[in-house]
Amino acid sequence: MRSHRITGIAAVTAAVGVLAGTSQATAHPRCEDVRATIEDKVVAEGCPPGIPVCVVGIVRGKHGFTGTTVFVLGSRGEAPPTAPDQRPVSGTITYTFEDGSTLTALETSIGNVNPETGTGHAGGTQQFTDGTGRYEGATGFTYLAQHFEDDHFVTQIQGEVCHAES
């Protein structure tokens, strides 16, 4: 006999899956689906002025969501007592696209990615906060799933970007 707790968790999980799979892009004509892969690594070159170390890479996605990325760490938190190997991380990621447009997001995740051992995974969100060119005034979000592979991060993102009202 299933416990109420397991049944409740299964129902919540199913509901979250339906909500996460439902795109606002069809409900809002200003919005478009974002599905892409970011491959990036920690570097000491190519960072914004005054930033000694950052994470630089490329993004490849649908609907012209292809370009370069720069992630700048803002903060790292302490692991919660119930998940001692999981640490929260937050910072800013900037996408620069082939046409020169940019899109900036606040990225927040929690995970156990360890570049020294080449192991771990993380999950989180990106909230679009600023943009230029075709993304001027854009808003939106993505969910992210990340793991470490050999010498770089691989991050799958899925969500939507909504263009400013004309």
N, C-alpha and C positions, 0 to 999 in steps of 0.2 A: 504494500500500500504506500503510495507516495505521500510524503509529508506536505503540509500546507506551504511550508517554506520553499520547498523545491518547486511546487506547482506555481507559487507566486513569482519566484525567480524566472521560471520559464515563460510566464505570461509577460513579465516586464521585458525580458530579453527579446521576445517576439515583437512587442510593441516598439521598442527602440530600433530594431532592425527595419521595421516598416517605415518609421519616421526618418531614419538615416537614409533609407533608399528612396524616399520621396523628395524630388527636387522642386525647389521653388521656381526653377527656371521656366517651367510651363505655366505657373501661376502669374509670374511677373515678366512681361516681355523685355524689360530692361536687364534681366539676369541671364547668365549663361552658365552651363555646367563647367566645372573645372575637374579634370581627371588627369593627373600627371605624375611623373616620377622625377624626383630630384636625386642627383648623385653629387655629393660634395665631400670636402675634407678640410680639416683644420690646417690653416696656413699662416705664415707670418708676412706674406706678400700679397698685394692686391686688396688689402683691407682699407676701409675708409681712413682718412687722415686722423691721426691721433689714436687709432685702434691698433695695438701691437699684434693681436692674434684674432682671427675670425674664421668663419667656415665659408668657403667659396666653392661654387659648383655650377652645374647646368641643370636646367629643367626641360623636360620633353613632355608635351601634352597635346591634347586635342584643341581645336579651334584657335590655333595660333598661340597657344600658351607654351611657347618655346623660347628659351633665352638663358640668361645667367642668373645666379643667385649669390647673395652675400648675407650671411647670418652673423649678427653681432650679439654676443651674450650680454644680457642685462643683469641677471641674478641667478643664483643657484640656491635652493633651499635645503633644509635638513630632511632626511628620510623620516617618514612617519614610523612610530614604534611598531605598528602592525605590519609594516612592509619595509624592513630595515635595509634592503638592497635597492630600493626605489627612491630616486631623488628628483624633485621638481626643478625644472629649468625654464627660464623665460628670457626672451630677447626679441630683437627685430630682424625680420628677413625682408630683403628688398629684391624684387624680381626686375630685371632689365630685359626688355624684349627686343627683337630684331629691328623693329621700327623706332627704337629709342624710347618708347613708353616705359614707365616704371609703375610698379605696384608694391606697396609696403604693407606689412602685416605684423602684428604682435603675435609671436609664436610662444605658446606655453605647453609644456609636455612633462610627463613623468616617466621615468624608466631607469634601466640599469645598463645603459650603453657604456662600454669601456673601450676606448680607442687603443689603450695599451695592450689589452688581451685580444682585441678583435671580436668581442662578444657583446651580447646584449640586445635589448630592444626598447622602444619607447612608443608612447601614444599621446596624442594631444590635439590641439587646435591651432589654427591661424585665423586671426580676425583682421580683415583688410581695413586699414586706417587712413591710407593716403595713396595718391597716384598722380601720374602726369600723362600727357598725351591722351591716348584712347582710354586711359584709366583715371583721368582727372575726376575727382569726386566719387570714385568707386567705393562701394562697401561690399561686404560679404564675408565668407568664412570658408575654411576647409577643415576637415578632420585629417589627421596624419597618423601613419603607422610607419615606424622607422626601425631599421636594424643596422648593425655594423657588418661590413663585408670586407675582408682582407685589410685594406688601408683607407676605406671611405664609408660614409653613411649612404644608405639607400632609403629614401623616404617616398612612400606612396601618399599622394594627397587627393582628396575628393571633397567637393563642395560646390560653391557657386560664387561668382562675382557679379555684382549688380552695378551697371553704369549709372552715372548721375542723370537725373531728369533733365531734359533739354529745356 
